Structure formats: structure tokens, C-alpha cells
Amino acid sequence: MLSIYLLIPLSLMLFVVAIWAIYYAVKSNQFEDLDNASEQIILDDRQARRKTNRIHKEQR
């Protein structure tokens, strides 16, 4: 019974911290654009390949 008096307040505090973290992330626009970052990696890779291919062609 003593553990219940300890675990319930701890779980409530953890719940409040989790809700605050989600609220903070939403307010600071962390979830605003989820797809652009993953697409940007692919586009950067394509641009880098084009540059290296162009450099290799110029060296020949």
C-alpha cells in the first residue's frame, strides 16, 4: 500500500512532464513540416551526384 502512495504521484508527474513536452514541441513548430527534411536529403544527394559527374567529365 505504501508503494501506491509513491507510484501514483510519480506517474502523475511523469504524465504532466510528457504533456508539457508535447505542448512545447507543438508550440515551437517542431511538427510543422515533417516531409521536407526527408525529401531534402534525397535532393541534396542528387545535386551532389550531378556536381561530381560534371567534374569527372571535365577532367577527362
CHARMM-style PDB file with segment names, atoms N, HN, CA, C and O in Angstrom:
ATOM      1  N   MET     1       0.815  -1.189   0.000  1.00  0.00      PROA
ATOM      2  CA  MET     1       0.000   0.000   0.000  1.00  0.00      PROA
ATOM      3  C   MET     1       0.865   1.261   0.000  1.00  0.00      PROA
ATOM      4  O   MET     1       0.499   2.286  -0.575  1.00  0.00      PROA
ATOM      5  N   LEU     2       1.993   1.160   0.645  1.00  0.00      PROA
ATOM      6  HN  LEU     2       2.290   0.327   1.112  1.00  0.00      PROA
ATOM      7  CA  LEU     2       2.884   2.313   0.694  1.00  0.00      PROA
ATOM      8  C   LEU     2       3.420   2.651  -0.702  1.00  0.00      PROA
ATOM      9  O   LEU     2       3.629   3.819  -1.030  1.00  0.00      PROA
ATOM     10  N   SER     3       3.638   1.624  -1.508  1.00  0.00      PROA
ATOM     11  HN  SER     3       3.469   0.675  -1.241  1.00  0.00      PROA
ATOM     12  CA  SER     3       4.160   1.876  -2.855  1.00  0.00      PROA
ATOM     13  C   SER     3       3.146   2.618  -3.721  1.00  0.00      PROA
ATOM     14  O   SER     3       3.536   3.382  -4.604  1.00  0.00      PROA
ATOM     15  N   ILE     4       1.863   2.408  -3.485  1.00  0.00      PROA
ATOM     16  HN  ILE     4       1.546   1.787  -2.768  1.00  0.00      PROA
ATOM     17  CA  ILE     4       0.826   3.125  -4.241  1.00  0.00      PROA
ATOM     18  C   ILE     4       0.924   4.617  -3.959  1.00  0.00      PROA
ATOM     19  O   ILE     4       0.773   5.431  -4.869  1.00  0.00      PROA
ATOM     20  N   TYR     5       1.174   4.982  -2.709  1.00  0.00      PROA
ATOM     21  HN  TYR     5       1.296   4.321  -1.969  1.00  0.00      PROA
ATOM     22  CA  TYR     5       1.283   6.394  -2.352  1.00  0.00      PROA
ATOM     23  C   TYR     5       2.500   7.040  -3.009  1.00  0.00      PROA
ATOM     24  O   TYR     5       2.544   8.259  -3.172  1.00  0.00      PROA
ATOM     25  N   LEU     6       3.458   6.254  -3.375  1.00  0.00      PROA
ATOM     26  HN  LEU     6       3.422   5.263  -3.243  1.00  0.00      PROA
ATOM     27  CA  LEU     6       4.644   6.768  -4.052  1.00  0.00      PROA
ATOM     28  C   LEU     6       4.481   6.731  -5.569  1.00  0.00      PROA
ATOM     29  O   LEU     6       4.850   7.688  -6.250  1.00  0.00      PROA
ATOM     30  N   LEU     7       3.939   5.654  -6.103  1.00  0.00      PROA
ATOM     31  HN  LEU     7       3.639   4.876  -5.550  1.00  0.00      PROA
ATOM     32  CA  LEU     7       3.876   5.476  -7.548  1.00  0.00      PROA
ATOM     33  C   LEU     7       2.820   6.343  -8.229  1.00  0.00      PROA
ATOM     34  O   LEU     7       3.043   6.804  -9.348  1.00  0.00      PROA
ATOM     35  N   ILE     8       1.700   6.571  -7.596  1.00  0.00      PROA
ATOM     36  HN  ILE     8       1.519   6.196  -6.686  1.00  0.00      PROA
ATOM     37  CA  ILE     8       0.658   7.395  -8.219  1.00  0.00      PROA
ATOM     38  C   ILE     8       1.124   8.840  -8.404  1.00  0.00      PROA
ATOM     39  O   ILE     8       0.964   9.369  -9.504  1.00  0.00      PROA
ATOM     40  N   PRO     9       1.689   9.506  -7.402  1.00  0.00      PROA
ATOM     41  CA  PRO     9       2.199  10.864  -7.654  1.00  0.00      PROA
ATOM     42  C   PRO     9       3.339  10.893  -8.677  1.00  0.00      PROA
ATOM     43  O   PRO     9       3.422  11.820  -9.484  1.00  0.00      PROA
ATOM     44  N   LEU    10       4.208   9.896  -8.649  1.00  0.00      PROA
ATOM     45  HN  LEU    10       4.141   9.143  -7.994  1.00  0.00      PROA
ATOM     46  CA  LEU    10       5.289   9.864  -9.637  1.00  0.00      PROA
ATOM     47  C   LEU    10       4.742   9.703 -11.049  1.00  0.00      PROA
ATOM     48  O   LEU    10       5.223  10.352 -11.978  1.00  0.00      PROA
ATOM     49  N   SER    11       3.751   8.853 -11.218  1.00  0.00      PROA
ATOM     50  HN  SER    11       3.360   8.325 -10.463  1.00  0.00      PROA
ATOM     51  CA  SER    11       3.182   8.668 -12.550  1.00  0.00      PROA
ATOM     52  C   SER    11       2.440   9.919 -13.009  1.00  0.00      PROA
ATOM     53  O   SER    11       2.466  10.253 -14.193  1.00  0.00      PROA
ATOM     54  N   LEU    12       1.789  10.602 -12.096  1.00  0.00      PROA
ATOM     55  HN  LEU    12       1.768  10.331 -11.134  1.00  0.00      PROA
ATOM     56  CA  LEU    12       1.121  11.854 -12.459  1.00  0.00      PROA
ATOM     57  C   LEU    12       2.132  12.927 -12.851  1.00  0.00      PROA
ATOM     58  O   LEU    12       1.897  13.683 -13.794  1.00  0.00      PROA
ATOM     59  N   MET    13       3.247  13.000 -12.142  1.00  0.00      PROA
ATOM     60  HN  MET    13       3.438  12.386 -11.376  1.00  0.00      PROA
ATOM     61  CA  MET    13       4.290  13.960 -12.511  1.00  0.00      PROA
ATOM     62  C   MET    13       4.880  13.624 -13.875  1.00  0.00      PROA
ATOM     63  O   MET    13       5.129  14.521 -14.681  1.00  0.00      PROA
ATOM     64  N   LEU    14       5.104  12.354 -14.135  1.00  0.00      PROA
ATOM     65  HN  LEU    14       4.902  11.626 -13.480  1.00  0.00      PROA
ATOM     66  CA  LEU    14       5.618  11.941 -15.439  1.00  0.00      PROA
ATOM     67  C   LEU    14       4.628  12.282 -16.546  1.00  0.00      PROA
ATOM     68  O   LEU    14       5.029  12.721 -17.624  1.00  0.00      PROA
ATOM     69  N   PHE    15       3.363  12.087 -16.292  1.00  0.00      PROA
ATOM     70  HN  PHE    15       3.037  11.731 -15.417  1.00  0.00      PROA
ATOM     71  CA  PHE    15       2.319  12.427 -17.250  1.00  0.00      PROA
ATOM     72  C   PHE    15       2.312  13.923 -17.545  1.00  0.00      PROA
ATOM     73  O   PHE    15       2.206  14.328 -18.703  1.00  0.00      PROA
ATOM     74  N   VAL    16       2.424  14.735 -16.513  1.00  0.00      PROA
ATOM     75  HN  VAL    16       2.510  14.405 -15.573  1.00  0.00      PROA
ATOM     76  CA  VAL    16       2.436  16.188 -16.695  1.00  0.00      PROA
ATOM     77  C   VAL    16       3.667  16.619 -17.488  1.00  0.00      PROA
ATOM     78  O   VAL    16       3.568  17.489 -18.353  1.00  0.00      PROA
ATOM     79  N   VAL    17       4.803  16.031 -17.211  1.00  0.00      PROA
ATOM     80  HN  VAL    17       4.883  15.324 -16.508  1.00  0.00      PROA
ATOM     81  CA  VAL    17       6.026  16.365 -17.952  1.00  0.00      PROA
ATOM     82  C   VAL    17       5.884  15.964 -19.421  1.00  0.00      PROA
ATOM     83  O   VAL    17       6.318  16.706 -20.302  1.00  0.00      PROA
ATOM     84  N   ALA    18       5.292  14.822 -19.693  1.00  0.00      PROA
ATOM     85  HN  ALA    18       4.939  14.220 -18.977  1.00  0.00      PROA
ATOM     86  CA  ALA    18       5.100  14.381 -21.077  1.00  0.00      PROA
ATOM     87  C   ALA    18       4.148  15.309 -21.820  1.00  0.00      PROA
ATOM     88  O   ALA    18       4.401  15.659 -22.972  1.00  0.00      PROA
ATOM     89  N   ILE    19       3.070  15.707 -21.181  1.00  0.00      PROA
ATOM     90  HN  ILE    19       2.865  15.423 -20.245  1.00  0.00      PROA
ATOM     91  CA  ILE    19       2.125  16.641 -21.806  1.00  0.00      PROA
ATOM     92  C   ILE    19       2.799  17.982 -22.065  1.00  0.00      PROA
ATOM     93  O   ILE    19       2.596  18.581 -23.121  1.00  0.00      PROA
ATOM     94  N   TRP    20       3.594  18.458 -21.116  1.00  0.00      PROA
ATOM     95  HN  TRP    20       3.759  17.971 -20.258  1.00  0.00      PROA
ATOM     96  CA  TRP    20       4.312  19.717 -21.312  1.00  0.00      PROA
ATOM     97  C   TRP    20       5.291  19.607 -22.479  1.00  0.00      PROA
ATOM     98  O   TRP    20       5.406  20.543 -23.269  1.00  0.00      PROA
ATOM     99  N   ALA    21       5.995  18.489 -22.602  1.00  0.00      PROA
ATOM    100  HN  ALA    21       5.901  17.728 -21.960  1.00  0.00      PROA
ATOM    101  CA  ALA    21       6.960  18.312 -23.690  1.00  0.00      PROA
ATOM    102  C   ALA    21       6.257  18.312 -25.047  1.00  0.00      PROA
ATOM    103  O   ALA    21       6.755  18.904 -26.005  1.00  0.00      PROA
ATOM    104  N   ILE    22       5.121  17.661 -25.131  1.00  0.00      PROA
ATOM    105  HN  ILE    22       4.717  17.180 -24.353  1.00  0.00      PROA
ATOM    106  CA  ILE    22       4.367  17.660 -26.389  1.00  0.00      PROA
ATOM    107  C   ILE    22       3.856  19.063 -26.700  1.00  0.00      PROA
ATOM    108  O   ILE    22       3.937  19.515 -27.842  1.00  0.00      PROA
ATOM    109  N   TYR    23       3.339  19.741 -25.708  1.00  0.00      PROA
ATOM    110  HN  TYR    23       3.272  19.374 -24.781  1.00  0.00      PROA
ATOM    111  CA  TYR    23       2.854  21.109 -25.891  1.00  0.00      PROA
ATOM    112  C   TYR    23       3.985  22.031 -26.353  1.00  0.00      PROA
ATOM    113  O   TYR    23       3.795  22.839 -27.262  1.00  0.00      PROA
ATOM    114  N   TYR    24       5.140  21.913 -25.741  1.00  0.00      PROA
ATOM    115  HN  TYR    24       5.295  21.257 -25.003  1.00  0.00      PROA
ATOM    116  CA  TYR    24       6.291  22.745 -26.120  1.00  0.00      PROA
ATOM    117  C   TYR    24       6.726  22.456 -27.557  1.00  0.00      PROA
ATOM    118  O   TYR    24       7.049  23.378 -28.307  1.00  0.00      PROA
ATOM    119  N   ALA    25       6.735  21.188 -27.937  1.00  0.00      PROA
ATOM    120  HN  ALA    25       6.473  20.440 -27.328  1.00  0.00      PROA
ATOM    121  CA  ALA    25       7.142  20.825 -29.293  1.00  0.00      PROA
ATOM    122  C   ALA    25       6.165  21.365 -30.327  1.00  0.00      PROA
ATOM    123  O   ALA    25       6.577  21.823 -31.393  1.00  0.00      PROA
ATOM    124  N   VAL    26       4.890  21.316 -30.024  1.00  0.00      PROA
ATOM    125  HN  VAL    26       4.555  20.944 -29.159  1.00  0.00      PROA
ATOM    126  CA  VAL    26       3.890  21.835 -30.961  1.00  0.00      PROA
ATOM    127  C   VAL    26       3.983  23.352 -31.038  1.00  0.00      PROA
ATOM    128  O   VAL    26       3.897  23.916 -32.129  1.00  0.00      PROA
ATOM    129  N   LYS    27       4.156  24.015 -29.921  1.00  0.00      PROA
ATOM    130  HN  LYS    27       4.226  23.557 -29.034  1.00  0.00      PROA
ATOM    131  CA  LYS    27       4.239  25.477 -29.913  1.00  0.00      PROA
ATOM    132  C   LYS    27       5.494  25.993 -30.614  1.00  0.00      PROA
ATOM    133  O   LYS    27       5.471  27.086 -31.180  1.00  0.00      PROA
ATOM    134  N   SER    28       6.577  25.240 -30.588  1.00  0.00      PROA
ATOM    135  HN  SER    28       6.596  24.352 -30.127  1.00  0.00      PROA
ATOM    136  CA  SER    28       7.815  25.689 -31.230  1.00  0.00      PROA
ATOM    137  C   SER    28       7.944  25.148 -32.652  1.00  0.00      PROA
ATOM    138  O   SER    28       9.037  25.137 -33.218  1.00  0.00      PROA
ATOM    139  N   ASN    29       6.826  24.699 -33.229  1.00  0.00      PROA
ATOM    140  HN  ASN    29       5.938  24.708 -32.769  1.00  0.00      PROA
ATOM    141  CA  ASN    29       6.731  24.262 -34.633  1.00  0.00      PROA
ATOM    142  C   ASN    29       7.653  23.100 -34.973  1.00  0.00      PROA
ATOM    143  O   ASN    29       8.191  23.043 -36.079  1.00  0.00      PROA
ATOM    144  N   GLN    30       7.839  22.188 -34.058  1.00  0.00      PROA
ATOM    145  HN  GLN    30       7.402  22.234 -33.159  1.00  0.00      PROA
ATOM    146  CA  GLN    30       8.653  21.012 -34.326  1.00  0.00      PROA
ATOM    147  C   GLN    30       7.958  20.051 -35.280  1.00  0.00      PROA
ATOM    148  O   GLN    30       8.628  19.295 -35.983  1.00  0.00      PROA
ATOM    149  N   PHE    31       6.640  20.064 -35.320  1.00  0.00      PROA
ATOM    150  HN  PHE    31       6.096  20.679 -34.749  1.00  0.00      PROA
ATOM    151  CA  PHE    31       5.879  19.152 -36.162  1.00  0.00      PROA
ATOM    152  C   PHE    31       5.323  19.853 -37.397  1.00  0.00      PROA
ATOM    153  O   PHE    31       4.404  19.335 -38.031  1.00  0.00      PROA
ATOM    154  N   GLU    32       5.849  20.997 -37.747  1.00  0.00      PROA
ATOM    155  HN  GLU    32       6.596  21.418 -37.232  1.00  0.00      PROA
ATOM    156  CA  GLU    32       5.286  21.788 -38.829  1.00  0.00      PROA
ATOM    157  C   GLU    32       5.483  21.138 -40.198  1.00  0.00      PROA
ATOM    158  O   GLU    32       4.520  20.991 -40.950  1.00  0.00      PROA
ATOM    159  N   ASP    33       6.699  20.753 -40.529  1.00  0.00      PROA
ATOM    160  HN  ASP    33       7.481  20.873 -39.918  1.00  0.00      PROA
ATOM    161  CA  ASP    33       6.985  20.220 -41.861  1.00  0.00      PROA
ATOM    162  C   ASP    33       7.788  18.934 -41.709  1.00  0.00      PROA
ATOM    163  O   ASP    33       9.017  18.968 -41.640  1.00  0.00      PROA
ATOM    164  N   LEU    34       7.098  17.814 -41.658  1.00  0.00      PROA
ATOM    165  HN  LEU    34       6.100  17.787 -41.714  1.00  0.00      PROA
ATOM    166  CA  LEU    34       7.766  16.541 -41.411  1.00  0.00      PROA
ATOM    167  C   LEU    34       8.327  15.916 -42.684  1.00  0.00      PROA
ATOM    168  O   LEU    34       9.271  15.129 -42.615  1.00  0.00      PROA
ATOM    169  N   ASP    35       7.767  16.249 -43.844  1.00  0.00      PROA
ATOM    170  HN  ASP    35       7.000  16.888 -43.900  1.00  0.00      PROA
ATOM    171  CA  ASP    35       8.180  15.597 -45.085  1.00  0.00      PROA
ATOM    172  C   ASP    35       9.350  16.288 -45.767  1.00  0.00      PROA
ATOM    173  O   ASP    35      10.117  15.628 -46.468  1.00  0.00      PROA
ATOM    174  N   ASN    36       9.510  17.569 -45.589  1.00  0.00      PROA
ATOM    175  HN  ASN    36       8.887  18.105 -45.019  1.00  0.00      PROA
ATOM    176  CA  ASN    36      10.529  18.308 -46.322  1.00  0.00      PROA
ATOM    177  C   ASN    36      11.947  17.864 -45.969  1.00  0.00      PROA
ATOM    178  O   ASN    36      12.802  17.798 -46.853  1.00  0.00      PROA
ATOM    179  N   ALA    37      12.212  17.566 -44.727  1.00  0.00      PROA
ATOM    180  HN  ALA    37      11.518  17.620 -44.009  1.00  0.00      PROA
ATOM    181  CA  ALA    37      13.567  17.173 -44.331  1.00  0.00      PROA
ATOM    182  C   ALA    37      13.974  15.861 -44.986  1.00  0.00      PROA
ATOM    183  O   ALA    37      15.114  15.715 -45.425  1.00  0.00      PROA
ATOM    184  N   SER    38      13.062  14.915 -45.053  1.00  0.00      PROA
ATOM    185  HN  SER    38      12.136  15.033 -44.696  1.00  0.00      PROA
ATOM    186  CA  SER    38      13.408  13.635 -45.681  1.00  0.00      PROA
ATOM    187  C   SER    38      13.586  13.794 -47.186  1.00  0.00      PROA
ATOM    188  O   SER    38      14.435  13.125 -47.776  1.00  0.00      PROA
ATOM    189  N   GLU    39      12.812  14.656 -47.812  1.00  0.00      PROA
ATOM    190  HN  GLU    39      12.122  15.199 -47.332  1.00  0.00      PROA
ATOM    191  CA  GLU    39      12.971  14.891 -49.246  1.00  0.00      PROA
ATOM    192  C   GLU    39      14.238  15.684 -49.531  1.00  0.00      PROA
ATOM    193  O   GLU    39      14.873  15.486 -50.567  1.00  0.00      PROA
ATOM    194  N   GLN    40      14.606  16.563 -48.638  1.00  0.00      PROA
ATOM    195  HN  GLN    40      14.090  16.724 -47.797  1.00  0.00      PROA
ATOM    196  CA  GLN    40      15.799  17.388 -48.833  1.00  0.00      PROA
ATOM    197  C   GLN    40      17.062  16.533 -48.885  1.00  0.00      PROA
ATOM    198  O   GLN    40      17.992  16.850 -49.626  1.00  0.00      PROA
ATOM    199  N   ILE    41      17.103  15.468 -48.117  1.00  0.00      PROA
ATOM    200  HN  ILE    41      16.347  15.210 -47.515  1.00  0.00      PROA
ATOM    201  CA  ILE    41      18.259  14.573 -48.136  1.00  0.00      PROA
ATOM    202  C   ILE    41      18.418  13.955 -49.517  1.00  0.00      PROA
ATOM    203  O   ILE    41      19.530  13.874 -50.039  1.00  0.00      PROA
ATOM    204  N   ILE    42      17.320  13.523 -50.106  1.00  0.00      PROA
ATOM    205  HN  ILE    42      16.417  13.589 -49.682  1.00  0.00      PROA
ATOM    206  CA  ILE    42      17.369  12.913 -51.437  1.00  0.00      PROA
ATOM    207  C   ILE    42      17.783  13.940 -52.475  1.00  0.00      PROA
ATOM    208  O   ILE    42      18.598  13.640 -53.348  1.00  0.00      PROA
ATOM    209  N   LEU    43      17.234  15.150 -52.395  1.00  0.00      PROA
ATOM    210  HN  LEU    43      16.572  15.393 -51.686  1.00  0.00      PROA
ATOM    211  CA  LEU    43      17.576  16.185 -53.361  1.00  0.00      PROA
ATOM    212  C   LEU    43      19.037  16.591 -53.237  1.00  0.00      PROA
ATOM    213  O   LEU    43      19.701  16.812 -54.250  1.00  0.00      PROA
ATOM    214  N   ASP    44      19.546  16.693 -52.027  1.00  0.00      PROA
ATOM    215  HN  ASP    44      19.007  16.514 -51.204  1.00  0.00      PROA
ATOM    216  CA  ASP    44      20.955  17.029 -51.840  1.00  0.00      PROA
ATOM    217  C   ASP    44      21.853  15.960 -52.442  1.00  0.00      PROA
ATOM    218  O   ASP    44      22.890  16.276 -53.026  1.00  0.00      PROA
ATOM    219  N   ASP    45      21.465  14.705 -52.305  1.00  0.00      PROA
ATOM    220  HN  ASP    45      20.623  14.448 -51.830  1.00  0.00      PROA
ATOM    221  CA  ASP    45      22.250  13.611 -52.861  1.00  0.00      PROA
ATOM    222  C   ASP    45      22.275  13.687 -54.384  1.00  0.00      PROA
ATOM    223  O   ASP    45      23.319  13.462 -54.996  1.00  0.00      PROA
ATOM    224  N   ARG    46      21.150  13.998 -54.994  1.00  0.00      PROA
ATOM    225  HN  ARG    46      20.302  14.181 -54.497  1.00  0.00      PROA
ATOM    226  CA  ARG    46      21.098  14.112 -56.456  1.00  0.00      PROA
ATOM    227  C   ARG    46      21.962  15.269 -56.946  1.00  0.00      PROA
ATOM    228  O   ARG    46      22.669  15.142 -57.946  1.00  0.00      PROA
ATOM    229  N   GLN    47      21.904  16.402 -56.236  1.00  0.00      PROA
ATOM    230  HN  GLN    47      21.330  16.505 -55.424  1.00  0.00      PROA
ATOM    231  CA  GLN    47      22.708  17.549 -56.635  1.00  0.00      PROA
ATOM    232  C   GLN    47      24.193  17.245 -56.488  1.00  0.00      PROA
ATOM    233  O   GLN    47      24.992  17.653 -57.331  1.00  0.00      PROA
ATOM    234  N   ALA    48      24.566  16.551 -55.452  1.00  0.00      PROA
ATOM    235  HN  ALA    48      23.917  16.220 -54.767  1.00  0.00      PROA
ATOM    236  CA  ALA    48      25.972  16.201 -55.254  1.00  0.00      PROA
ATOM    237  C   ALA    48      26.442  15.253 -56.348  1.00  0.00      PROA
ATOM    238  O   ALA    48      27.567  15.377 -56.831  1.00  0.00      PROA
ATOM    239  N   ARG    49      25.599  14.313 -56.744  1.00  0.00      PROA
ATOM    240  HN  ARG    49      24.685  14.212 -56.352  1.00  0.00      PROA
ATOM    241  CA  ARG    49      25.972  13.394 -57.826  1.00  0.00      PROA
ATOM    242  C   ARG    49      26.165  14.140 -59.134  1.00  0.00      PROA
ATOM    243  O   ARG    49      27.100  13.855 -59.882  1.00  0.00      PROA
ATOM    244  N   ARG    50      25.285  15.097 -59.416  1.00  0.00      PROA
ATOM    245  HN  ARG    50      24.525  15.330 -58.808  1.00  0.00      PROA
ATOM    246  CA  ARG    50      25.412  15.865 -60.660  1.00  0.00      PROA
ATOM    247  C   ARG    50      26.722  16.645 -60.683  1.00  0.00      PROA
ATOM    248  O   ARG    50      27.398  16.714 -61.710  1.00  0.00      PROA
ATOM    249  N   LYS    51      27.070  17.230 -59.545  1.00  0.00      PROA
ATOM    250  HN  LYS    51      26.520  17.174 -58.711  1.00  0.00      PROA
ATOM    251  CA  LYS    51      28.312  18.001 -59.487  1.00  0.00      PROA
ATOM    252  C   LYS    51      29.523  17.102 -59.678  1.00  0.00      PROA
ATOM    253  O   LYS    51      30.451  17.460 -60.403  1.00  0.00      PROA
ATOM    254  N   THR    52      29.525  15.945 -59.038  1.00  0.00      PROA
ATOM    255  HN  THR    52      28.770  15.654 -58.449  1.00  0.00      PROA
ATOM    256  CA  THR    52      30.677  15.056 -59.180  1.00  0.00      PROA
ATOM    257  C   THR    52      30.748  14.478 -60.583  1.00  0.00      PROA
ATOM    258  O   THR    52      31.841  14.306 -61.121  1.00  0.00      PROA
ATOM    259  N   ASN    53      29.600  14.174 -61.187  1.00  0.00      PROA
ATOM    260  HN  ASN    53      28.712  14.314 -60.750  1.00  0.00      PROA
ATOM    261  CA  ASN    53      29.616  13.680 -62.565  1.00  0.00      PROA
ATOM    262  C   ASN    53      30.135  14.750 -63.509  1.00  0.00      PROA
ATOM    263  O   ASN    53      30.892  14.442 -64.430  1.00  0.00      PROA
ATOM    264  N   ARG    54      29.747  15.995 -63.301  1.00  0.00      PROA
ATOM    265  HN  ARG    54      29.133  16.245 -62.552  1.00  0.00      PROA
ATOM    266  CA  ARG    54      30.204  17.093 -64.141  1.00  0.00      PROA
ATOM    267  C   ARG    54      31.714  17.287 -63.980  1.00  0.00      PROA
ATOM    268  O   ARG    54      32.413  17.532 -64.963  1.00  0.00      PROA
ATOM    269  N   ILE    55      32.213  17.179 -62.766  1.00  0.00      PROA
ATOM    270  HN  ILE    55      31.645  16.979 -61.967  1.00  0.00      PROA
ATOM    271  CA  ILE    55      33.650  17.334 -62.516  1.00  0.00      PROA
ATOM    272  C   ILE    55      34.426  16.213 -63.191  1.00  0.00      PROA
ATOM    273  O   ILE    55      35.471  16.458 -63.793  1.00  0.00      PROA
ATOM    274  N   HSD    56      33.922  14.981 -63.096  1.00  0.00      PROA
ATOM    275  HN  HSD    56      33.073  14.782 -62.607  1.00  0.00      PROA
ATOM    276  CA  HSD    56      34.608  13.851 -63.719  1.00  0.00      PROA
ATOM    277  C   HSD    56      34.617  13.982 -65.237  1.00  0.00      PROA
ATOM    278  O   HSD    56      35.605  13.619 -65.875  1.00  0.00      PROA
ATOM    279  N   LYS    57      33.554  14.486 -65.820  1.00  0.00      PROA
ATOM    280  HN  LYS    57      32.752  14.780 -65.301  1.00  0.00      PROA
ATOM    281  CA  LYS    57      33.501  14.667 -67.275  1.00  0.00      PROA
ATOM    282  C   LYS    57      34.473  15.752 -67.720  1.00  0.00      PROA
ATOM    283  O   LYS    57      35.100  15.628 -68.772  1.00  0.00      PROA
ATOM    284  N   GLU    58      34.605  16.819 -66.926  1.00  0.00      PROA
ATOM    285  HN  GLU    58      34.096  16.919 -66.071  1.00  0.00      PROA
ATOM    286  CA  GLU    58      35.521  17.900 -67.272  1.00  0.00      PROA
ATOM    287  C   GLU    58      36.977  17.455 -67.161  1.00  0.00      PROA
ATOM    288  O   GLU    58      37.830  17.957 -67.893  1.00  0.00      PROA
ATOM    289  N   GLN    59      37.272  16.531 -66.265  1.00  0.00      PROA
ATOM    290  HN  GLN    59      36.579  16.123 -65.671  1.00  0.00      PROA
ATOM    291  CA  GLN    59      38.644  16.082 -66.080  1.00  0.00      PROA
ATOM    292  C   GLN    59      39.084  15.145 -67.194  1.00  0.00      PROA
ATOM    293  O   GLN    59      40.285  14.983 -67.411  1.00  0.00      PROA
ATOM    294  N   ARG    60      38.172  14.538 -67.891  1.00  0.00      PROA
ATOM    295  HN  ARG    60      37.197  14.670 -67.715  1.00  0.00      PROA
ATOM    296  CA  ARG    60      38.537  13.607 -68.964  1.00  0.00      PROA
ATOM    297  C   ARG    60      38.978  14.350 -70.137  1.00  0.00      PROA
ATOM    298  OT1 ARG    60      39.330  13.749 -71.152  1.00  0.00      PROA
TER     299      ARG     60
END
